Amino acid sequence: MSINSLRLQRSGLRLLRYAHSLLRGFLVVLLISIVVNAYLVTLYRVNGHSMEPTLSNGQVLVINQTAYWFKQPQRNDVVILAYAGDNTVHFVKRIIGVPGDTVTYNNAPLVLGASQYFVEGDNRDFSTDSRIYGPIDKSQILGKVIGQNPLPPADN
């Protein structure tokens, strides 16, 4: 074997090691991204006008999915919740009532149970919320809004 062919072989091996290292790093970053998105933080796009003027239709929100693993949701938290009748339907609402609070529901006082929350949209005239479907269970709360894009997009 000539010296040039040995050099070429070594440089090919170096290139393979470098590519292997890059691929391994990419796979680690991809795996971490999947875990973070699946269990920790995710994005949600507002669909509708029920949270105006706080949040606008089409605005992207950052959701902390672990926010309530070790602590209870608080009054005034903005949360993403699953509709009880269909877990694929999600809403963004503000927590108005927490367990133990007395709220008005169907023109009568209602004391919220140990895991019940009363949620409403900020745009009360155009929001389907606990005033319509009643209190929600804590299990329906998917996460807490922790951030949003600063400039809401124009409605199309």
C-alpha positions as CSV (number, residue, x, y, z in Angstrom):
1,M,0.0,0.0,0.0
2,S,1.3,3.4,-0.8
3,I,1.5,6.3,1.6
4,N,-1.1,8.3,-0.3
5,S,-3.6,5.4,-0.1
6,L,-3.0,5.1,3.7
7,R,-3.5,8.8,4.2
8,L,-6.7,8.6,2.1
9,Q,-7.9,5.6,4.2
10,R,-7.2,7.5,7.5
11,S,-8.9,10.6,6.3
12,G,-11.9,8.5,5.3
13,L,-12.0,6.9,8.8
14,R,-11.8,10.4,10.4
15,L,-14.6,11.6,8.3
16,L,-16.7,8.5,9.3
17,R,-16.0,9.1,13.0
18,Y,-16.9,12.8,12.6
19,A,-20.2,11.9,10.8
20,H,-20.9,9.3,13.5
21,S,-20.3,11.8,16.3
22,L,-22.6,14.4,14.6
23,L,-25.3,11.8,14.0
24,R,-25.1,10.7,17.7
25,G,-25.3,14.3,18.9
26,F,-28.3,15.0,16.6
27,L,-30.1,11.9,17.9
28,V,-29.5,13.0,21.5
29,V,-30.9,16.5,20.8
30,L,-33.9,15.0,19.0
31,L,-34.6,12.6,21.8
32,I,-34.4,15.4,24.4
33,S,-36.7,17.6,22.2
34,I,-39.3,14.8,22.0
35,V,-39.2,14.2,25.8
36,V,-39.4,18.0,26.5
37,N,-42.3,18.5,24.1
38,A,-44.2,15.4,25.2
39,Y,-43.9,15.9,29.0
40,L,-42.6,19.3,29.9
41,V,-43.3,22.2,27.6
42,T,-45.3,22.4,24.4
43,L,-46.8,25.0,22.1
44,Y,-50.5,25.8,21.6
45,R,-52.2,28.0,19.1
46,V,-55.2,30.1,20.3
47,N,-58.3,29.2,18.3
48,G,-61.1,31.8,18.8
49,H,-61.8,35.1,20.5
50,S,-62.8,33.9,24.0
51,M,-59.6,35.2,25.7
52,E,-59.5,38.7,24.1
53,P,-58.0,41.2,24.8
54,T,-55.5,39.1,26.8
55,L,-54.9,36.5,24.0
56,S,-55.7,36.8,20.3
57,N,-56.9,34.3,17.8
58,G,-53.9,32.6,16.2
59,Q,-51.5,33.6,18.9
60,V,-48.9,30.9,19.9
61,L,-48.6,30.1,23.6
62,V,-46.0,28.2,25.6
63,I,-47.5,25.7,27.9
64,N,-45.9,24.2,31.0
65,Q,-47.4,20.7,31.2
66,T,-45.7,19.9,34.6
67,A,-46.9,23.1,36.4
68,Y,-49.5,21.3,38.4
69,W,-47.7,18.0,39.1
70,F,-46.7,19.2,42.6
71,K,-48.9,22.3,43.2
72,Q,-52.5,23.2,42.8
73,P,-53.8,25.5,40.1
74,Q,-54.4,29.1,41.4
75,R,-57.1,31.6,40.8
76,N,-56.2,33.8,37.7
77,D,-53.9,31.2,36.1
78,V,-54.4,30.9,32.4
79,V,-54.6,27.2,31.5
80,I,-55.1,24.8,28.7
81,L,-57.9,22.3,29.4
82,A,-59.4,19.3,27.7
83,Y,-63.2,19.3,27.1
84,A,-64.8,16.6,29.3
85,G,-66.8,15.2,26.4
86,D,-63.9,15.0,23.9
87,N,-60.3,15.0,25.2
88,T,-59.1,16.0,21.7
89,V,-60.8,19.4,22.1
90,H,-58.7,21.9,24.0
91,F,-59.6,25.3,25.4
92,V,-57.6,28.1,26.9
93,K,-59.4,29.7,29.9
94,R,-58.7,31.6,33.1
95,I,-59.3,30.0,36.5
96,I,-61.9,32.0,38.3
97,G,-62.8,29.6,41.1
98,V,-60.7,27.1,43.1
99,P,-61.8,24.2,45.4
100,G,-63.8,25.5,48.3
101,D,-65.0,28.7,46.5
102,T,-68.6,29.5,46.1
103,V,-69.5,30.5,42.6
104,T,-72.8,31.2,40.8
105,Y,-73.8,28.5,38.4
106,N,-77.2,28.3,36.7
107,N,-78.3,31.3,38.9
108,A,-77.6,29.3,42.1
109,P,-74.6,29.2,44.5
110,L,-72.3,26.3,44.0
111,V,-69.5,25.3,46.3
112,L,-66.6,23.8,44.3
113,G,-65.5,20.3,45.4
114,A,-62.0,19.2,46.2
115,S,-60.8,18.9,42.6
116,Q,-63.2,21.3,40.9
117,Y,-62.3,24.5,39.2
118,F,-64.5,27.2,37.6
119,V,-63.0,28.6,34.4
120,E,-64.0,31.5,32.1
121,G,-62.7,33.3,29.1
122,D,-61.6,36.9,29.4
123,N,-64.1,37.9,26.7
124,R,-67.2,36.9,28.7
125,D,-69.7,37.7,26.0
126,F,-68.0,35.3,23.5
127,S,-66.8,32.5,25.7
128,T,-68.1,29.0,26.2
129,D,-66.8,28.1,29.6
130,S,-67.9,26.9,33.1
131,R,-70.9,29.2,33.0
132,I,-72.2,26.8,30.3
133,Y,-70.7,23.4,31.0
134,G,-70.1,23.7,34.8
135,P,-67.0,23.2,36.9
136,I,-64.1,21.3,35.4
137,D,-62.1,18.6,37.2
138,K,-58.3,19.1,37.8
139,S,-57.7,16.1,35.6
140,Q,-58.9,18.2,32.6
141,I,-56.2,20.9,33.1
142,L,-53.4,20.0,30.7
143,G,-51.0,22.8,31.6
144,K,-50.4,26.4,32.5
145,V,-49.7,29.2,30.0
146,I,-46.1,30.5,30.8
147,G,-45.4,32.5,27.7
148,Q,-46.8,33.9,24.4
149,N,-45.5,35.4,21.2
150,P,-45.4,39.2,21.8
151,L,-47.1,40.4,18.7
152,P,-50.4,38.6,17.9
153,P,-51.0,38.0,14.2
154,A,-53.7,39.8,12.4
155,D,-56.9,37.8,11.9
156,N,-57.4,36.3,8.5
